[in-house]
Amino acid sequence: MNISLFDYFLPEELIAQFPMEQRDECRLMVVDREKKEFSHKKFHDILDYIGPNDVLVRNNTKVIPARLIGKKEATGGAVEVLLLKQLEGDTWECLVGNAKSVREGSVCVFGNGELKCVCQSVKAEGIRDMKFIYEGIFLEVLEALGQMPLPPYIKKQCENNDEYQTVYAKVPGSAAAPTAGFHFTEELFEKIKAKGAKVLDVTLNIGLGTFRPVKVTDTKDHVMHSEVFEITEEVAEELNKAKAEGKRIIAIGTTSVRTLEATYAKYGKFVATREPTSIFIEPGYAYKAVDALITNFHLPKSTLVMLVSAFMGRKWTLACYEEAVKEKYRFFSFGDAMFIHGDFDYSKNVDV
């Protein structure tokens, strides 16, 4: 499919630059994908759409201060390193700015030398495998020297790192946040559980697979960067039980979707596993695991717009986005949300 099919007009002033002071006070577009209807609510109104037979799945990954600004030891030239994925021990896959000057053996220095990294191997598109050298605990060194890896469309660093973190963030390792979770508070989760719904955690450490732009014209030429996910034995059992009992599985965010669908597509059920996935969901894909979706409004021509289009049809997705622009919803990471529910016939999703 041509990526221009997933483009839409977005005025720059609708790109949210900061989070809501009260997380669940953001706006919520409730979309019935079966009836092709939408309504405008506040996020805390999602309680009205969740019942005792629902299972919500959230990604409990925690964003690390993965953006490091430093210099090359040999020349003193400026360098920026974004940690993407831990490979083994202190070696990380990284995205490097001005990467041509960072070759195998190049040393980068951060702070006053408290942290260094040595390039172990050179990969395409600015990717480098870097081994980090430090004393003490790595995450503590990162906290002292690193910055939160905010998307480039957010012009100002957060005053508090917790602003770019879900309230349920637990497992460190992501270079971006699962932003659909930003709208939840601990109190809202308690109310959801009080209605009898279950809340389960999976982990997908977010890297390039989620946020890298599509640079090809035809989606068949796009290669997803792999990301590592984990499902525990207890959660797999709960999910399989929910499926067997016909309960609705609601994914909080696209990374929860990718975790659940990657597992179910591969094994035909939910299994306890820790493994990489490069699943790419676009129209034509029939969802197997997820019945409803809570998500933000995503960048034009992104894999995330394609994922949503696969869930409810491309034309209807773009119609909802057009309505959101008209109603001046806030877009992207710190923006407003959608709740997409209702039955859907994937065999008829040839809406291109």
Secondary structure, DSSP 8 states (H G I E B T S, - for coil): -BGGGG-----GGGB--S--SSGGGSEEEEEETTTTEEEEEEGGGGGGG--TTEEEEEE-EEE---EEEEEETTT--EEEEEEEEEEETTEEEEEETTGGG--TT-EEEETTTTEEEEEEEE-STTEEEEEEEESS-HHHHHHHH-B----TT--S--SSGGGGS-TT--EEEESS--GGGGG--HHHHHHHHHTT-EEEEEEE---HHHHS---SSBGGG-----EEEEE-HHHHHHHHHHHHTT-EEEEESHHHHHHHHHHHHHHSS---EEEEE-----TT---SS-SEEEEE---TT-HHHHHHHHHH-HHHHHHHHHHHHHTT--BSTTS-EEEEES---GGG----
